Amino acid sequence: MTDIGIPMEDLGRERTPSHVDLNLLRTFLAVYRAGSFTAAAPSLGLSQPTVTAQIRTLEQQTGRELFTRLPRGVEPTQPAHELAAQVADPLDALASFQSRRGLLAGHTDPVHLAGPSELLCVRVLPALAPLVAEGVRLRVATGLTEPLIEELRAGRHDLVIATRRPRGRALVSVPLADEEYVLVAAPAWAHVAGAADPCAALRDVPLITYAEDLPIVRRYWRQVFGKQLSAAAAVTVPNLYAVVSAVNAGAGYSVLPRSLCEEYLASGRLALLHDPVEPPLNTLFLVQRPGADANPDVAQVRDRLQRAARTW
């Protein structure tokens, strides 16, 4: 086992080893960042009992409790915060060095990227096509923001495009782009666009949405019309592409991200039913796993996405 020369004098007076095993510190940092032994295990390639045993060993060596065990996950203690401040930069630098050594040998790890499936198809993958042509490898996953963020904490993703800023300070996130929402229907329902009261005109038009609780449509009604939505969904389907398809076929109306509707609106296959002065916007965030910069291709993907997002 490998030792790392990081003095531990400030972390415990009862039992203070001069050196601590590097693998224990890596495990500690993974747990500190992931928030649980179970979540940290996959990123380390270890079983959960092994992670637990290594943290117990590190606590014995430092003479301090590093984590408070909770019903779900763990809470870092003050000594854990102090230890993380000491070791995070050196361990990340070491991981980066190892990655660069692999790069010089012609080997780089794939970049694990995740986000909403529709956004990935319409915006993200086209923006990253030049990097793929240059040799960057991608492993792309889709899903909802909260599960993807938890998977990122567990080390399964390097970057996640999230529809909301993640909670806590452990993850670095930056605003990526604002997504505009539009009220649309097939041209057969275009007469609603000229109505003095669009809400009343839409009462007999079927509502198509991706979720039973109508989060996007309710927000649009509240922000644009200043009213509570009273309609119930005629069709729910958990895929925005399917919603666009149903609306385009004349099934009814919906509120959708403009990015999914631009071509349909430009060609006349969909009609814009309302054009508010201040349309609802949802900010997308780019979230990066701590230590992901050890792979230089992660920085390339992140920078390319930030540049591309300026034109979205």
C-alpha positions in Angstrom: 0.0 0.0 0.0 1.2 3.5 -0.8 1.8 6.2 1.7 1.4 9.9 1.0 3.5 12.5 3.0 0.6 14.6 4.3 1.1 15.4 8.0 -1.9 14.7 10.2 -0.8 16.6 13.4 -3.8 19.0 13.2 -6.4 16.2 13.0 -5.9 14.2 16.1 -3.6 14.3 19.2 -4.3 10.8 20.6 -3.0 8.8 17.6 -1.2 10.8 15.0 0.7 8.8 12.4 3.3 10.7 10.4 1.9 9.4 7.1 -1.5 8.1 6.0 -2.1 5.5 3.3 -3.0 7.1 0.0 -5.8 4.7 -0.8 -7.5 5.6 2.5 -7.3 9.3 1.6 -8.8 8.7 -1.8 -11.6 6.7 -0.2 -12.2 9.5 2.3 -12.3 12.2 -0.3 -14.8 10.1 -2.4 -17.1 9.7 0.6 -16.7 13.3 1.5 -17.8 14.4 -2.0 -20.5 11.7 -2.5 -22.2 12.0 0.9 -22.4 8.3 1.5 -20.3 5.1 1.6 -22.7 3.5 -0.9 -22.5 6.3 -3.4 -18.7 6.5 -3.2 -18.1 2.8 -3.8 -18.8 2.6 -7.6 -16.4 5.5 -8.3 -13.7 3.8 -6.4 -14.3 0.3 -7.8 -14.8 -1.0 -4.3 -17.7 -2.6 -2.4 -19.6 -0.7 0.2 -18.2 -2.8 3.1 -14.7 -2.1 1.9 -15.3 1.6 1.8 -16.8 1.4 5.3 -13.8 -0.5 6.6 -11.3 1.9 5.0 -13.0 4.9 6.6 -13.0 3.1 10.0 -9.3 2.5 9.6 -8.6 6.1 8.7 -10.6 7.3 11.8 -8.6 5.0 13.9 -5.3 6.3 12.5 -6.3 10.0 13.0 -8.1 9.4 16.3 -11.1 11.4 15.1 -14.6 10.6 13.9 -14.7 11.9 10.3 -18.3 11.2 9.5 -21.6 11.2 11.4 -23.6 8.2 10.3 -27.2 9.2 9.2 -30.2 7.1 8.2 -29.3 8.0 4.6 -25.7 8.8 4.0 -23.1 10.5 6.2 -22.4 14.0 7.4 -18.8 15.2 7.5 -17.5 16.3 10.9 -15.3 19.4 11.4 -12.1 17.3 11.3 -13.4 15.8 8.0 -13.8 19.4 6.6 -10.2 20.2 7.7 -8.8 17.0 6.2 -10.6 17.5 2.9 -9.1 21.0 2.7 -5.7 19.5 3.2 -5.9 16.6 0.7 -8.3 17.6 -2.0 -5.9 19.6 -4.1 -2.9 17.2 -3.8 -5.1 14.2 -4.7 -6.8 16.0 -7.6 -3.3 17.0 -8.9 -2.1 13.5 -8.6 -5.1 12.2 -10.5 -4.5 14.9 -13.1 -0.9 13.8 -13.5 -1.8 10.2 -13.9 -4.4 11.2 -16.6 -1.8 13.3 -18.5 0.6 10.4 -18.4 -2.1 8.3 -20.0 -2.7 11.1 -22.6 1.0 11.1 -23.5 0.7 7.3 -24.0 -2.2 7.9 -26.3 -4.9 6.9 -23.8 -7.7 9.1 -22.4 -10.8 8.0 -20.5 -14.2 8.7 -22.1 -16.1 11.7 -20.8 -19.3 10.7 -19.0 -22.0 13.3 -19.8 -25.6 13.2 -18.8 -28.7 15.4 -19.1 -32.3 15.6 -20.5 -32.6 13.4 -23.6 -34.3 16.1 -25.7 -31.7 18.7 -24.9 -28.8 16.3 -25.6 -30.3 15.5 -29.0 -31.2 19.0 -30.1 -28.3 21.1 -28.7 -25.6 19.2 -26.9 -24.5 16.3 -29.2 -24.4 18.5 -32.4 -22.2 21.0 -30.4 -19.8 18.3 -29.4 -19.6 16.6 -32.8 -16.3 18.4 -33.7 -14.7 17.1 -30.5 -15.7 13.6 -31.3 -14.2 14.0 -34.8 -10.9 15.0 -33.0 -10.9 11.9 -30.9 -12.8 12.8 -27.7 -14.8 9.8 -26.5 -18.2 10.3 -24.9 -20.5 8.1 -22.8 -23.9 9.8 -22.7 -26.7 9.1 -20.3 -30.2 10.6 -20.1 -32.6 11.2 -17.2 -34.1 13.6 -14.8 -32.0 16.1 -12.9 -32.2 14.8 -9.4 -31.2 11.2 -10.1 -28.5 12.3 -12.5 -27.0 14.6 -9.8 -27.0 11.8 -7.3 -25.2 9.6 -9.9 -22.7 12.4 -10.4 -22.0 12.5 -6.7 -21.4 8.8 -6.9 -18.8 9.3 -9.6 -20.8 7.8 -12.5 -20.8 11.1 -14.5 -18.2 13.8 -15.1 -20.6 16.5 -16.3 -24.4 16.8 -15.9 -26.6 19.4 -17.6 -29.2 20.1 -14.9 -32.6 21.9 -15.1 -31.9 23.4 -11.7 -28.9 24.3 -9.6 -27.9 21.4 -7.3 -28.2 21.8 -3.6 -25.1 22.1 -1.4 -21.6 23.5 -1.9 -19.8 20.3 -2.8 -20.6 20.4 -6.5 -19.4 23.1 -8.9 -22.2 24.4 -11.2 -22.3 27.3 -13.6 -25.3 28.7 -15.6 -25.2 27.3 -19.1 -28.2 28.8 -21.0 -31.8 30.0 -20.6 -34.4 27.8 -22.2 -37.6 29.7 -23.3 -41.0 28.0 -23.1 -43.6 28.6 -25.8 -47.4 27.9 -26.0 -48.0 26.0 -29.3 -50.5 24.0 -31.2 -51.1 22.7 -34.8 -52.3 25.3 -37.3 -55.8 24.0 -36.9 -56.0 25.6 -33.5 -54.3 28.9 -34.6 -57.5 30.9 -34.1 -56.7 30.9 -30.4 -53.7 33.2 -31.2 -56.1 36.0 -32.0 -58.4 35.5 -29.1 -58.8 38.3 -26.6 -58.7 35.7 -23.8 -56.4 32.8 -24.8 -57.2 31.0 -21.5 -60.9 30.9 -22.3 -60.3 30.0 -26.0 -58.2 27.0 -24.9 -60.8 25.5 -22.6 -62.1 23.1 -25.2 -58.7 22.3 -26.7 -57.0 19.1 -25.4 -53.9 19.6 -23.3 -50.9 17.4 -24.1 -48.1 17.2 -21.5 -45.2 15.0 -20.3 -46.3 14.8 -16.6 -49.6 14.5 -14.8 -48.9 17.5 -12.5 -48.3 19.8 -15.5 -45.3 21.6 -14.1 -44.3 23.5 -17.3 -47.9 24.5 -18.3 -48.8 25.6 -14.7 -45.8 27.8 -14.5 -46.6 29.3 -17.9 -50.2 30.1 -16.8 -49.1 31.6 -13.5 -46.3 33.7 -15.0 -47.8 34.8 -18.3 -51.6 34.9 -17.5 -51.4 35.4 -13.8 -53.9 32.6 -13.3 -54.1 29.1 -11.9 -54.4 26.5 -14.6 -57.7 24.7 -14.4 -57.4 22.3 -17.3 -56.5 18.6 -16.9 -54.3 16.8 -19.3 -55.9 14.9 -22.2 -52.6 13.0 -22.9 -49.5 12.6 -20.8 -46.4 11.0 -22.2 -43.0 11.2 -20.5 -41.1 12.3 -23.5 -41.1 15.8 -24.9 -40.4 14.6 -28.5 -43.6 12.5 -28.2 -45.5 15.6 -26.9 -44.2 17.6 -30.0 -45.3 14.8 -32.3 -48.8 14.6 -30.8 -49.3 18.4 -30.9 -47.9 18.6 -34.4 -50.5 15.9 -35.5 -53.3 18.1 -34.2 -54.1 16.4 -30.9 -54.1 19.6 -28.9 -51.8 22.3 -27.4 -48.8 22.3 -25.0 -46.1 24.4 -23.5 -42.7 23.3 -24.8 -39.1 24.4 -24.9 -38.5 26.6 -28.0 -35.5 24.5 -29.0 -37.8 21.6 -29.7 -40.2 23.7 -31.7 -38.1 26.0 -33.7 -38.1 24.0 -36.9 -41.8 23.3 -36.6 -42.6 27.0 -36.0 -40.4 28.1 -38.9 -42.0 25.7 -41.3 -45.6 26.4 -40.2 -46.2 22.9 -38.8 -46.8 24.5 -35.4 -48.5 27.8 -34.5 -47.4 30.1 -31.7 -50.6 30.7 -29.7 -49.3 33.5 -27.5 -46.2 35.8 -27.6 -45.7 37.3 -24.2 -43.4 40.2 -23.6 -41.5 38.2 -21.0 -41.8 34.4 -21.8 -41.0 32.0 -19.0 -37.4 31.0 -18.9 -35.7 28.0 -17.2 -31.9 28.3 -16.5 -29.9 25.2 -17.4 -26.8 24.5 -15.3 -23.6 22.7 -16.1 -22.5 20.6 -13.1 -19.1 19.1 -12.8 -17.9 16.2 -10.6 -15.1 17.2 -8.2 -11.8 15.9 -9.6 -13.2 15.4 -13.1 -10.6 17.8 -14.5 -8.1 15.0 -14.1 -9.3 14.0 -17.5 -8.3 16.8 -19.9 -11.1 15.9 -22.3 -13.6 16.9 -19.6 -12.4 20.5 -19.8 -12.6 20.4 -23.6 -16.2 19.2 -23.4 -17.1 21.7 -20.7 -15.5 24.7 -22.6 -17.1 23.7 -25.9 -20.6 23.5 -24.3 -20.2 26.9 -22.7 -19.2 28.4 -26.0 -22.0 26.7 -27.9 -24.6 27.7 -25.3 -24.1 31.4 -26.1 -25.9 30.8 -29.4 -28.7 28.6 -28.0 
